[in-house]
Amino acid sequence: MRSRRAQAARQALATTLLPAVLFGCGFHLAGSEPLPPVLARPYLSEKDPYTDFARELEHRLTASGAVLEPIRAKSTATIEVTRDLVEQTTLSVSSRNIPTDYLLTYTVTFAVRGADAELLQPQTLKVSKDYSFVEQDLLAKQHEADILRAQMARDLVAIAMRRLTSLK
């Protein structure tokens, strides 16, 4: 009887103290770093707001507490995405000259400007992934490419968010 009470008391103590210790030492879950005040109301300048990267960046900024400003003049900073490009390169072909492997490369360049100064110089981020292609599975392979592209965009946004949270 005593051992059960003691064990329950230890578990209660551990669940109470563990979060206090972790957050007291500055621990944050991955992707949950708070944005600096300069990015409280950012304006997003993008050539195409419907790309995988643009949509994911908007989502992550708002999830981090930013309120996207539709008018540049009212914003606290401008995040300018000057390049958002997905390229597909053939890596290998079959004996019938049909592609069998592709390389997807997602490249993004962005910078951050404050009211009177450049806060973050242009940053170029690039990720690449390869995938195989089977002619008989055309629809499935196109879907696989779409999934890879979306995952690559999430990876790029995670890197971009780490750089944005480091701004002062």
N, C-alpha and C positions, 0 to 999 in steps of 0.2 A: 504494500500500500504506500509506504513512504517513498519507495524508489519511483513509483509512478508519479507521485506528486513532485518529487525532486526533478524528475526528467521533464515534466510539463513546465515546471518553473524555469529550468535551464533553457528549454525551447522558447518560452515566452521572452526571456531575457535576451536570447540570441536574435530573435526576430525584431526586437526593439532596438538593440544596440547596433546591429550590423548596418542598417541604413544610416544611422547617425555617424558611425565611424567612416563609412564609404564616402558620404557626401561632405563630411567634415574635412576630409583630406583632399577634396577637390575632384573626386571621381565623378565622371559623367558617362552615361551610356553613349555608345557610338552614335554620332549623328544628332546628339541632343545638346551640343554646345550652344549657349545663348549667343545671339547676334550682337555685335557692338551697337551702341546707340546711333551711330551714323547710318546704320542700315535699318532703322526703325520703319521708315517709309521710303523704300527705294522705288525708283522708276526703272523699268526694264526696257532697254532699247534693243530690239531684236529684228532681224530682217524677216524672219518667219516665226511667228509665235506658236505654230502648230507642230514643230519638230519634237521628237522625243525628248531632246535635251531641254528645250524651252519649256515644255509642259512640266517636266520633272523639276526643273529649277523653280518655277512658280510655286509648285506644290510644296517643295522643301522650304522655300522662304516663308510662305504663309504658315507652315507647320512649326517653324521656328519663332513665330510671333511677329513677323514683318507684315505690314499692311502695304500692299502694292499700290503705288500712287499712279493714277492714270495721266497726270499732268506733270511733265518734267520740272516745271518751275516750282511746284509745291513739294517736291521730293527732298529728302535729306541727302540722297546720293543717287547716282545713275550707274546701273550695271549695264554695260554696253557689250553685247555679244556681236562681234564682228565676223566671226566665222563659225559655222555649224554645218559640217560636211561629213557625209558618209560615203566612203568609196569602197567599191568591190573590185578585187583583183583576182584574176584566175591564177591559181597556183600550179595546177596540173591538169592535163587532158588525157583522155583515153586514146587507144590506138585508132579510134574512129574520129578523133579530133573533137570529142565532146568533153566539156569541162567536168572534172570529177572533184576538184577541191577549190574552194574560194577563200580569200582573206578579206574580212570586213575591217575597215579602219574608220574610226569615228574621231574626227578632229574638231576641237572647239577652241576659239580664242575669245577671251573676254577681258575687260578692264573695268575699274571702278573709279568714278570721278565724284568728288565731293562738290560743295558749293563753289569753292575757289581753288581747288588743287586736285591733282591726280592722287588718289588714295592707294591704288593698286595698278601697277604698270601692266600692259597687256600680257596675259598669261596664255600660252598655248598648251592645251592638254590633248593627249592622243592615246587611244587604246585600240588594240587590234585583237581579233579572234578569227580563227579559221574554222571552216566547216566543210563537210563532204557533201557532194551533190550526186544524187542518183536520178537519172532521167525519168524512171518509172514512178518515182515518188515526188513529182514536181510540186504538188500542193503542200505536201508535208515539209519539203525542204524550204519552200517560200515562207511557210509559217515559222520554221526554225530560224531563218534569217531575220524575220520580224522580232522574234523573241530575243535573239542575240543583240540586235540593234537596241531594243528597249533596255536590256541589261547593261549594255555598254553606256547608254545615256545615264542610267542610274549610277554607274561607277564614276563617270565624269562629274556628275553633279555632287557626289560625295566628296570628291577631291576639291571641287570648286568651293563647296560649303566650308571645308576645313580652312581654305585660304581666306574666305570671307570672314569667318569667325576670328581670325587672327588680326583683323584690322583694328586699329585703335581710334 
